[in-house]
Amino acid sequence: MSSKQTIVRVYMIYVLILVFAFAVLVKISFIQFLDGGELVEQADKQIYKTRIVKAPRGNVFADNDQKTSLALSVPRYEIRVDLMTIKESVFDSQVSLLADSLSLVFTEKSKDQWLEDLLRQRTKGNRYFLLNKSIRNDELNRIKKFPIFSLGQFSGGLIVLKENKRIKPYDLLAARTIGYVKENDSIYVGLEGAFNDQLKGQDGEMLMQRINGNQWKPVESEFSREPIPGCDIYSSIDINIQDVAEAALLKQMKNQKARKGCVVLMEVKTGYVKAIANLTINKDETAYNESLNHAVGLASEPGSTFKLASLMVALDDGKIEISDSVNMNGVYTFYNNSLTDPKKYGKNTIQFAFEKSSNVISKLIDDNYKDNPQAFIDGLKSIGLHNKLGLPIVGEGEPFIKNADHPKFSGLSIPWMSIGYEVEITPLQTLTFYNAVANDGVMVKPQFVKQIRYGNELRQSFDCEVINPKICSESTLSDVKKMLKGVVERGTAKNIKARGFEIAGKTGTSKIYNNKSKKGYESKYQASFCGYFPADNPMYSCIVVVQGPTRNIYGSIVSGTVFKEIADKVYALGNMDNKEVEVEDLYYPFSKHGNKQDMLIACSKMQIPIQKDLGVGNWVVTKAAEDGIQVKNRRIVNEIIPNVIGMGLKDALFLLEDLGLQVKVKGSGFVRNQSINPGQKAIKGQLIKIDLG
């Protein structure tokens, strides 16, 4: 083919493309300017569309033994009426009766006003007249029996649109932990947010028919699809304990005029959170609400509750023993900066210093770690204090424990960190650490949910999850438990000593740091108490943090009082199966542990029934019960230090002095503590101290 022929063909193709493009433009113009109105009119005649029907969210239950709803979806109905489907004879004869019935339920309008509206809307041809946007199911059933409406949907014209409204039957109770969801704003709070995928279910579809302008009404159709409800969440929250915790915290915060506070109660063995309350004063300072989850999100300097971690590291590293002597002169200076105690305690043991929350602990830690500060920091991290807990709830605060190479690390950092400054940790993270002490060194993850169910079908269960299987050595664990008991027995928290069971824990007071302030630390304080109970066989751990108290700054008074009130009421509710001592509401009296023959004689004289099979041996442990006094043998081995806790002084002295020990007695009552742990070999002439209470 010649080049001339090729050029001719190219021109022909080009011309054809231009002709085609011109035809397209002509057609577009024709559609837009000539047929446009007709096409719009045809579009307006499209009389059907589908509408999304939101699925009912699953319920959030309290502890699944109670089946108490903390959050649930309840049906609410929007009701309208298609006035043009009602026969004229029916409407004329019964519209006055319908208006009268509506005025009895929806009292914002009188009978005459309802009658006027119904007549006017029928004249206008309204097929979608709104009666009410939100009514209950019982109200709907009543309305369906009204004149005209009782004829049914097609003859009576009643249109019902169902929606589900989320409610919290207990209002503020654990409100922030239960949380909420605003999907349009991507806001997911608390358990509602954490388990939104399981709770929200699967939306359905409803066929809608255009009836007037932009008004649509639902119609029965095979194309409609029913929504599938969401799964139910069974939380670990015990509603009775929750009520107690929230009331106790609120009372103290009002008394102290505090700004914010929280309390968490957790099962020691499982990590299940039985109660969690978070309160914040409103802007007007007239009331408190659950607007923020301080327990989960408030990472702040913990103060003296952190001293437990500091001493645990030093004990585990073999740097100290709790029986070592320290001089508590009241002032401890580091590079021209001083820490002070409220009073001088003189020379005493490290255990005593901890019980009195002396800041000599800062000097103790600094003396042992100032040449190798990273060793102390690594010890804290080996416990797991630098890690987040990995909670399902969004917003967990980030713990902060800086390394020795941190730009802001200085010679003051170790002493300040040792007493809970220059570190940050949330209340729940602190509680998890103390709970590990109570749980024989096993750190477990806090759990808020036990199960997810769809009806009776179990979809998922949440069992105990171990974070750190061993936070310290057995000997260190024994020492810190002894110190925590001592804080309540004779230390800074002796004001919260309970009757009927023992508490172990630690007070904490710290100044609140404000990075927006030139002074840094404010003149307001954070008061806290963290511990567990019963001390010797713990079932529950608990932390109370109150920030910005104005009347009293000390943790024992502010937070310790809340802790004791919660512990006492949990005990009274019967939630502690291993009660150490029964209180006055039982018929039979408490009996000290001791000599079996003496106990038998006393019970016989007082006509108190006892367990018949006592076995062999001369010593017993007793427990008051509803049907008498339960007893079991206490084993006493020759040349071995016995357990005399719970005995009277007479029996304790007999056993200890019989081994050739020198016994130093303090206090009155029955034995609460002994300085040498039972099970060790007795050495004649050895000194043993016993505390009575």
Beta strands, then each sheet from edge to edge (+ up, - down):
strand 1: 48-53
strand 2: 60-61
strand 3: 69-81
strand 4: 129-135
strand 5: 158-167
strand 6: 180-182
strand 7: 187-189
strand 8: 204-212
strand 9: 215-218
strand 10: 232-235
strand 11: 260-267
strand 12: 273-281
strand 13: 288-289
strand 14: 325-328
strand 15: 331-334
strand 16: 337-340
strand 17: 346-349
strand 18: 400-401
strand 19: 423-424
strand 20: 443-444
strand 21: 449-454
strand 22: 457-461
strand 23: 466-468
strand 24: 504-513
strand 25: 521-533
strand 26: 540-547
strand 27: 594-595
strand 28: 619-625
strand 29: 628-633
strand 30: 662-666
strand 31: 671-674
strand 32: 687-692
sheet 1: 1+ 8- 9+
sheet 2: 4+ 3- 2+ 10+ 21- 22+
sheet 3: 4+ 3- 5+
sheet 4: 6+ 7-
sheet 5: 13+ 12- 11+ 26- 25+ 24-
sheet 6: 14+ 17-
sheet 7: 15+ 16-
sheet 8: 18+ 19-
sheet 9: 20+ 23-
sheet 10: 27+ 28- 29+
sheet 11: 30+ 32+ 31-
end
